[in-house]
């Protein structure tokens, strides 16, 4: 094998290896900036012109830009610490199969940022809807939603209102 051939092979191999392991720094799309998790100085690309194939021209900016989140972003260097301050059960329902069922509760949960990181106090509070299993039954024809336990006695844990989501 000639020196020229070896050098060429080495260069091609090096380029391929660098291409495989190169980290490409790409700014996020400004549409993905979020007031609960994006810092004001997080870089993003804002589309300035849309064509038939999507965005054809964009500018680099930050999530805190007036045209992006407009100050509804996290203070630089601040990490939110959301703590639960309230929980209200809004829905209860059963999910059954032959021989068993699970009872679900759907809670509207209020969370408050103890660090008050967002520059706008409106974003210090957020809400989530959480669906969890809080009981189950087994038997020949279990019914998680009739309020009657397997013994035939009242079992208030398993009453249901049929709501599968939160109303706020």
NORSUL-V168138 format. One line per field, one symbol per residue. ss: DSSP state (h for helix, s for strand, l for the rest). phi: phi as a letter, one per 20 degrees, with the letter a starting at -180 (. if undefined). burial: I if it has 9 or more other ideal C-beta (glycine too) atoms within 8 Angstrom, else O. Layout:
ss: ???
phi: ???
burial: ???
//
This chain:
ss: llhhhhhhhhhhhhhhhhhhhllllllsshhhllllllslllsssssssssllssssssssslllllllllllslllllllssssssssssssssssllssssssssssssssllllsllhhhhsssssssssssssslllllllssslllllsssssslllllllll
phi: .fffffffffffffffffffdfeeecfffffefcfeceegeffbddfdbdcfeofdbbcebcfeggedelnecffgnedfcfdfdabcfdbbbdcdcfnabdddcddeddccffelfffdfgefdbccdddcedrbccqfcfcfcdmdfffnegcfgdecdnedbedn
burial: OOOOOIOOOOOOOOOOOOOOOOOOOOOIOIOOIOIOOIIIOIOIIIIOOOOOOOOOOOOOIIIIIOOIIOIIIIIOOIOIOIOOOOOOOIIIIIOIOOOIIIIIIIIIIIIIIOOOIIOOOOIIIIIOIOOOOOIIIOOOOIIIIOOIIOOOOOIOOIOIOOIOOIOO
//
